[in-house]
Structures are given as structure tokens and as C-alpha cells.
Amino acid sequence: MAPDSSSESVLPRKRDPESIEEALTGLPEVALKGLFRRSSNYTFLVEVSGPTESRLAVYKPAQGETPLWDFPPSTLFRREVAAYRLARHLGWPDIPPTVVRVEAPHGVGALQLYVDADPRLSYLRPPAGPEPDWLPVALFDVLTNNADRKAGHCLFDAAGKLWVIDHGLTFHVEPKLRTVIWDHAGRPVPPPLREDLCRTAESLAGGSLGGQLSQLLSRAELRTLGRRLRSAAKPGFRLPQPTSDWSIPWPPV
């Protein structure tokens, strides 16, 4: 039976992200387990395994991407990985470990650790208890120019931890922000997040982050990301307001 795409992206075991990335990249066997039938692109549940370890992951092959008029072909999987690398450097939001996998059943693509999420919960229906802090997610979507932040891309695992997934439509040089998360529109960025933005902008310009993302994004996209980081780090910056009905993706979930 095919898995439900609403629970797409597994609660990571208590291991550091680097070890999880190494497992996703280096474990020798990648076995198809199912297809997420409600996905816009071909998206598979796979088991990545070796002699002593196995993990479930979401596999998005380049050749399974639906052609788009505004994004270059076979680049969405790289944008998934770039979003993860950026979030790792910022320290927020939480995206499951995501890597480029070359040797896989349908060729090169992105592998993302599977999050065993409650399909009933999302941005529009968070778990009971304290309200999650959505501002870092909203700001991250501004930075990455996320054109498809649906409510169902916000997952909650068994411990109630928030994970965000589906970042294929990101980093375009033209304004394309489409999101359901407009609660923080007009709000300034808190100083701790501004410090993260400044640190990340420096690393993008001449540090490790720039080297990592240069393998995943175009030069124009990297320059635009740098401008967004520097702009959002300024004390007077406020999160943008929606500009039209197009600002909200459809369907919103």
C-alpha cells in the first residue's frame, strides 16, 4: 500500500545530523517501499540499509520532477538539499537531514530522513499545548523565497516536535513567496535571529556555507540569497505582507 503524502517527510534517532547524513549518503542499499501518490512529483518512501543499520527516507529523483516554466529542469532536488543546508547553518527551522544521493533506483535525487508524523496535525491544526513558534519558519520562507509553503508541509512527530519539509520550489531570483503562514506579517525580526542572519550571510559570502550551496544553486540564486539575508538582518526589516490572493498556495493544505 502506498504511504500517505501528508505524513511525508521519522523521528530521528538520537544521533547527530552528520551521522544521519552519512548514513543516507553511504549506506549501500536503497530499496523502494512505496509511492507518495498525492505528490506533484514522483516521491518515494525508501529503506536505506547496510549490514548493521537501516533507515527510512523520502526519495525525490531528478527524473521524476514535473517540468515547470519558471524553475530550471532537474533542479528541485538540489533546492531541497540547499534549504536543509541553510537551515542547519541558521539553526532554524528544523528540517529533516537531507542529502544528494547519486546511486539510487531512479538515479540522482534528494534523500530526506522520513519523519513519522501525525497526519491529522499541520500548521492549521497544531497539537494541543503551547503554540509552536512559527516566526522562524515564516522568516525562513522569506529568505528562501518559498513558493509553496502549505499547511501540510509542517509536520509534528510523536514528541510534538515541529519539522518542515518540501522545499523544492525555493531560491528563485524573482519574488515568488506563497505561504499559509502570514500571522507574523509586519513583525520585526528578533535580535537573536538577526545575529543568526548576519553570521549566515558572512558564511555564504566567504565561508563553508557558500562552498556547500555553490554545488546546489546558481550564482544568481546565491547572490539573491545573500541580499535577502543582509536585508532581513537590518534592524528596520519587517516580515512582508501578502500582496494578493496569489500569496496563498492552493490547496492550502
NORQUIZI-V744611 format. One record per pair of residues at least 12 apart in sequence whose C-alpha atoms are under 10 Angstrom apart, sorted by sequence separation. I is the first residue (numbers start at 0). GAP is how many residues later the second one is. D is the distance in whole Angstrom. If there is no record, write none. Layout:
BEGIN
I/GAP/D
I/GAP/D
END
This chain:
BEGIN
31/12/7
32/12/5
33/12/7
44/12/6
45/12/6
46/12/10
61/12/5
62/12/10
64/12/8
82/12/8
83/12/8
84/12/9
97/12/7
98/12/5
99/12/9
136/12/10
151/12/9
152/12/5
153/12/9
209/12/8
30/13/10
31/13/6
32/13/5
33/13/10
43/13/8
44/13/5
45/13/7
60/13/9
61/13/7
63/13/10
83/13/7
84/13/8
97/13/6
98/13/7
150/13/10
151/13/9
152/13/6
30/14/9
31/14/5
32/14/7
43/14/6
44/14/6
61/14/7
62/14/10
80/14/10
83/14/6
84/14/9
96/14/8
97/14/4
98/14/9
151/14/9
152/14/9
29/15/10
30/15/5
31/15/7
42/15/7
43/15/5
44/15/9
60/15/9
61/15/6
79/15/10
82/15/9
83/15/8
95/15/10
96/15/6
97/15/7
148/15/9
149/15/10
29/16/6
30/16/5
31/16/9
42/16/6
43/16/7
59/16/9
60/16/7
61/16/9
80/16/9
81/16/9
95/16/6
96/16/6
97/16/10
148/16/9
149/16/9
209/16/10
28/17/10
29/17/6
30/17/7
41/17/9
42/17/5
43/17/9
59/17/6
80/17/5
81/17/9
94/17/9
95/17/6
96/17/9
136/17/9
148/17/8
204/17/9
28/18/8
29/18/5
30/18/8
41/18/6
42/18/7
58/18/9
59/18/10
79/18/7
80/18/6
81/18/10
94/18/9
95/18/7
147/18/8
148/18/8
203/18/8
204/18/9
28/19/6
29/19/7
40/19/8
41/19/7
79/19/8
80/19/7
95/19/7
147/19/8
203/19/9
26/20/10
27/20/7
28/20/5
29/20/9
40/20/9
41/20/9
59/20/9
77/20/10
79/20/9
94/20/10
133/20/10
145/20/10
146/20/9
147/20/8
148/20/9
26/21/6
27/21/6
28/21/6
40/21/9
41/21/8
42/21/8
76/21/10
77/21/9
145/21/7
146/21/9
147/21/6
148/21/10
203/21/9
204/21/7
25/22/9
26/22/5
27/22/6
28/22/10
35/22/9
40/22/9
41/22/5
42/22/9
76/22/9
77/22/7
144/22/10
145/22/8
146/22/5
147/22/8
203/22/7
23/23/10
24/23/9
25/23/9
26/23/5
27/23/9
32/23/9
34/23/10
35/23/10
40/23/6
41/23/6
76/23/8
143/23/9
145/23/6
146/23/6
202/23/10
23/24/7
25/24/9
26/24/9
29/24/10
31/24/10
32/24/10
33/24/10
34/24/10
39/24/10
40/24/5
41/24/8
76/24/10
144/24/8
145/24/5
146/24/9
200/24/9
201/24/9
22/25/8
23/25/9
26/25/10
28/25/9
29/25/10
30/25/10
31/25/10
32/25/10
39/25/8
40/25/6
125/25/10
143/25/9
144/25/5
145/25/7
146/25/9
200/25/6
203/25/9
22/26/8
26/26/8
29/26/9
31/26/10
39/26/7
40/26/9
122/26/10
123/26/9
124/26/9
136/26/10
140/26/9
143/26/5
144/26/5
145/26/8
199/26/9
200/26/8
22/27/9
26/27/8
29/27/9
31/27/9
122/27/8
123/27/6
124/27/9
136/27/8
142/27/9
143/27/5
144/27/6
200/27/9
201/27/10
7/28/8
26/28/9
80/28/10
83/28/9
121/28/9
122/28/5
123/28/8
125/28/9
131/28/9
133/28/10
141/28/10
142/28/8
143/28/8
144/28/8
146/28/9
147/28/9
148/28/8
149/28/8
150/28/8
151/28/10
200/28/6
201/28/9
6/29/9
29/29/9
79/29/10
80/29/7
121/29/6
122/29/7
124/29/10
125/29/9
126/29/8
131/29/9
132/29/9
140/29/8
141/29/10
143/29/10
144/29/8
145/29/9
146/29/5
147/29/8
148/29/6
149/29/6
150/29/6
196/29/10
199/29/8
200/29/6
2/30/9
3/30/10
4/30/9
5/30/9
22/30/8
23/30/9
77/30/10
79/30/7
80/30/9
120/30/9
121/30/5
122/30/8
123/30/9
125/30/8
126/30/10
131/30/8
140/30/9
144/30/7
145/30/7
146/30/5
147/30/5
148/30/4
149/30/6
150/30/8
198/30/10
199/30/9
1/31/8
2/31/6
3/31/8
4/31/5
7/31/9
22/31/8
23/31/8
76/31/9
77/31/8
78/31/9
79/31/9
80/31/9
120/31/8
121/31/7
122/31/6
128/31/9
144/31/6
145/31/5
146/31/5
147/31/6
148/31/6
149/31/8
196/31/9
197/31/7
198/31/10
0/32/9
1/32/5
2/32/6
3/32/6
4/32/7
5/32/8
22/32/8
23/32/9
76/32/6
77/32/7
79/32/9
119/32/9
121/32/5
122/32/8
127/32/9
143/32/10
144/32/5
145/32/6
146/32/7
147/32/9
148/32/8
196/32/6
197/32/7
200/32/9
0/33/7
1/33/5
2/33/6
3/33/7
4/33/6
5/33/9
23/33/8
75/33/9
76/33/5
118/33/8
120/33/8
121/33/6
122/33/9
126/33/7
141/33/9
143/33/9
144/33/8
145/33/7
195/33/10
196/33/7
197/33/10
0/34/8
1/34/6
2/34/8
3/34/8
4/34/7
73/34/10
74/34/9
75/34/9
76/34/9
120/34/7
121/34/7
125/34/9
126/34/10
141/34/9
142/34/9
144/34/10
196/34/9
197/34/9
198/34/10
0/35/10
1/35/7
2/35/10
3/35/9
7/35/9
19/35/9
40/35/10
73/35/9
119/35/9
120/35/7
126/35/10
141/35/7
193/35/9
196/35/7
197/35/6
7/36/9
8/36/9
118/36/8
119/36/9
120/36/9
125/36/9
140/36/7
141/36/9
193/36/9
196/36/6
197/36/9
7/37/8
116/37/10
117/37/7
118/37/8
140/37/9
141/37/9
193/37/10
195/37/8
196/37/9
4/38/9
116/38/6
117/38/6
118/38/10
140/38/8
193/38/7
194/38/7
4/39/10
56/39/10
58/39/10
60/39/10
115/39/9
116/39/5
117/39/6
120/39/10
122/39/10
192/39/9
193/39/5
194/39/10
4/40/10
56/40/10
57/40/9
58/40/10
59/40/10
60/40/9
92/40/10
114/40/8
115/40/8
116/40/4
117/40/7
121/40/9
140/40/9
192/40/8
193/40/7
2/41/9
56/41/9
58/41/10
59/41/10
60/41/9
92/41/9
114/41/8
115/41/6
116/41/7
121/41/10
122/41/10
137/41/8
193/41/8
1/42/9
2/42/7
12/42/10
58/42/9
63/42/8
92/42/9
93/42/10
114/42/7
115/42/7
116/42/10
117/42/9
121/42/10
137/42/9
138/42/10
190/42/9
1/43/9
11/43/9
60/43/8
62/43/7
63/43/9
92/43/6
93/43/9
114/43/9
116/43/9
137/43/6
188/43/7
189/43/9
190/43/10
193/43/10
11/44/10
60/44/9
61/44/8
62/44/7
64/44/10
91/44/6
92/44/6
116/44/9
136/44/8
137/44/7
187/44/9
188/44/8
190/44/8
9/45/9
58/45/9
60/45/6
61/45/7
62/45/8
63/45/9
90/45/10
91/45/8
92/45/9
116/45/9
137/45/9
138/45/9
171/45/10
172/45/10
187/45/10
188/45/9
189/45/9
9/46/7
58/46/9
59/46/9
60/46/6
61/46/6
62/46/8
89/46/10
92/46/9
116/46/9
134/46/9
137/46/7
138/46/10
170/46/8
171/46/10
187/46/10
188/46/8
8/47/10
9/47/8
58/47/9
59/47/10
60/47/6
61/47/5
91/47/10
92/47/7
133/47/8
134/47/9
137/47/9
170/47/9
172/47/7
173/47/9
187/47/8
188/47/9
8/48/8
9/48/10
59/48/9
60/48/4
61/48/8
91/48/8
92/48/10
114/48/8
133/48/10
134/48/8
135/48/10
171/48/9
172/48/6
187/48/7
188/48/7
7/49/9
8/49/6
58/49/10
59/49/5
60/49/6
114/49/10
133/49/8
134/49/6
170/49/10
171/49/6
172/49/9
186/49/10
187/49/6
188/49/6
7/50/7
8/50/10
58/50/7
59/50/5
60/50/9
86/50/10
89/50/9
114/50/10
133/50/8
134/50/9
138/50/8
170/50/6
171/50/10
172/50/9
173/50/9
186/50/8
187/50/4
188/50/7
58/51/6
59/51/7
169/51/10
170/51/8
172/51/6
185/51/9
186/51/5
187/51/6
57/52/8
58/52/5
59/52/9
134/52/9
171/52/8
172/52/8
185/52/5
186/52/6
187/52/10
56/53/10
57/53/6
58/53/7
86/53/8
111/53/9
134/53/10
135/53/9
170/53/8
171/53/9
184/53/7
185/53/5
186/53/8
56/54/6
57/54/5
58/54/9
85/54/9
111/54/10
134/54/9
135/54/10
138/54/9
142/54/10
170/54/7
183/54/9
184/54/5
185/54/6
186/54/10
55/55/10
56/55/5
57/55/6
58/55/9
134/55/9
183/55/7
184/55/5
185/55/6
47/56/10
55/56/9
56/56/4
57/56/6
123/56/9
182/56/10
183/56/9
184/56/5
185/56/10
55/57/6
56/57/4
57/57/9
82/57/9
85/57/10
122/57/8
123/57/9
135/57/8
181/57/9
183/57/9
184/57/8
45/58/10
54/58/8
55/58/6
56/58/8
82/58/10
85/58/9
109/58/10
122/58/8
134/58/10
181/58/9
182/58/10
45/59/10
54/59/8
55/59/9
94/59/10
181/59/7
55/60/10
82/60/10
94/60/10
181/60/7
82/61/7
180/61/10
81/62/9
179/62/10
47/63/9
82/63/10
176/63/10
178/63/9
177/64/8
45/65/9
47/65/10
78/65/9
176/65/9
177/65/10
181/65/9
44/66/10
45/66/10
46/66/10
176/66/10
177/66/10
181/66/9
42/67/10
43/67/10
44/67/10
45/67/10
46/67/10
93/67/9
94/67/9
95/67/7
97/67/10
177/67/9
178/67/9
179/67/8
180/67/9
44/68/10
45/68/9
93/68/7
94/68/6
95/68/8
177/68/7
178/68/6
179/68/6
44/69/8
92/69/9
93/69/5
94/69/5
95/69/7
176/69/9
177/69/5
178/69/5
179/69/7
92/70/8
93/70/6
94/70/6
175/70/9
176/70/7
177/70/5
178/70/6
179/70/9
16/71/9
29/71/10
92/71/7
93/71/9
94/71/9
175/71/8
176/71/9
177/71/6
178/71/9
179/71/10
31/72/9
94/72/10
176/72/9
177/72/9
179/72/6
23/73/9
24/73/9
29/73/8
30/73/8
31/73/8
178/73/8
179/73/9
23/74/8
24/74/7
28/74/9
29/74/6
30/74/7
31/74/10
177/74/10
20/75/10
21/75/10
23/75/7
24/75/7
25/75/9
27/75/9
28/75/8
29/75/7
19/76/10
20/76/6
22/76/10
23/76/9
24/76/6
27/76/9
28/76/10
19/77/7
20/77/7
21/77/9
23/77/8
24/77/8
25/77/9
143/77/10
18/78/10
19/78/9
20/78/6
24/78/9
16/79/9
17/79/8
19/79/10
20/79/9
144/79/10
16/80/6
83/80/10
143/80/9
144/80/9
15/81/10
16/81/9
83/81/9
142/81/9
143/81/7
82/82/9
142/82/7
82/83/9
83/83/9
141/83/10
142/83/9
144/83/9
11/84/8
82/84/6
142/84/9
143/84/8
10/85/9
11/85/9
24/85/10
79/85/8
81/85/9
82/85/8
142/85/6
143/85/9
8/86/9
9/86/8
23/86/10
24/86/8
79/86/7
80/86/8
81/86/9
141/86/8
142/86/6
8/87/7
23/87/7
78/87/10
79/87/5
80/87/9
82/87/8
141/87/9
142/87/10
8/88/10
23/88/8
78/88/6
79/88/5
81/88/9
82/88/9
142/88/10
23/89/8
76/89/10
77/89/9
78/89/5
79/89/8
81/89/9
139/89/10
142/89/8
20/90/9
22/90/10
75/90/10
76/90/9
77/90/8
78/90/7
79/90/8
141/90/9
20/91/9
75/91/8
76/91/6
78/91/6
19/92/10
20/92/9
75/92/4
76/92/9
77/92/10
78/92/7
19/93/8
74/93/8
75/93/7
78/93/10
138/93/8
74/94/9
75/94/8
70/97/10
141/97/8
70/98/8
141/98/8
149/98/8
150/98/9
69/99/10
70/99/9
138/99/10
147/99/10
148/99/8
149/99/6
151/99/10
152/99/10
153/99/10
70/100/10
71/100/10
138/100/7
146/100/9
147/100/8
148/100/7
149/100/8
150/100/9
151/100/8
152/100/8
11/101/7
70/101/7
91/101/9
137/101/8
138/101/9
146/101/9
147/101/6
148/101/10
149/101/8
150/101/6
151/101/5
8/102/10
9/102/10
10/102/8
11/102/8
69/102/9
90/102/9
137/102/10
146/102/8
147/102/9
149/102/5
150/102/5
8/103/7
9/103/6
10/103/7
11/103/7
64/103/10
89/103/8
147/103/10
148/103/8
149/103/5
7/104/10
8/104/7
9/104/4
10/104/5
11/104/9
69/104/10
91/104/9
134/104/9
147/104/9
148/104/9
7/105/10
8/105/5
9/105/3
10/105/6
89/105/9
90/105/8
7/106/7
8/106/5
9/106/4
10/106/8
89/106/6
90/106/10
6/107/9
7/107/7
8/107/8
9/107/7
88/107/8
89/107/7
6/108/7
7/108/8
8/108/8
59/108/10
88/108/9
89/108/10
6/109/7
7/109/8
89/109/8
90/109/10
6/110/5
88/110/9
89/110/6
5/111/8
6/111/7
7/111/9
88/111/6
89/111/10
5/112/9
6/112/5
5/113/6
6/113/9
86/113/10
4/114/9
5/114/8
6/114/9
85/114/8
88/114/9
3/115/8
5/115/9
6/115/10
88/115/10
5/116/9
99/116/9
85/118/9
88/119/9
88/120/7
87/121/10
85/123/7
84/124/8
85/124/10
85/126/9
81/127/10
84/127/8
85/127/8
84/128/8
123/128/9
123/129/8
81/130/8
82/130/9
122/130/9
80/131/10
81/131/6
121/131/8
80/132/9
81/132/9
81/133/9
82/133/10
78/134/9
81/134/6
77/135/9
80/135/8
81/135/7
79/136/9
80/136/10
77/137/9
78/137/7
77/138/5
78/138/7
76/139/9
77/139/7
75/140/10
74/141/8
74/142/8
74/143/10
7/144/9
8/144/8
5/145/10
6/145/8
7/145/8
8/145/10
10/145/9
11/145/10
5/146/6
6/146/9
7/146/10
8/146/8
10/146/6
4/147/9
5/147/8
6/147/10
7/147/8
9/147/7
10/147/8
4/148/10
5/148/9
6/148/7
9/148/9
10/148/9
5/149/9
6/149/9
6/150/9
10/150/9
10/152/10
8/154/8
8/155/8
8/156/6
7/157/8
8/157/8
7/158/9
5/247/9
END
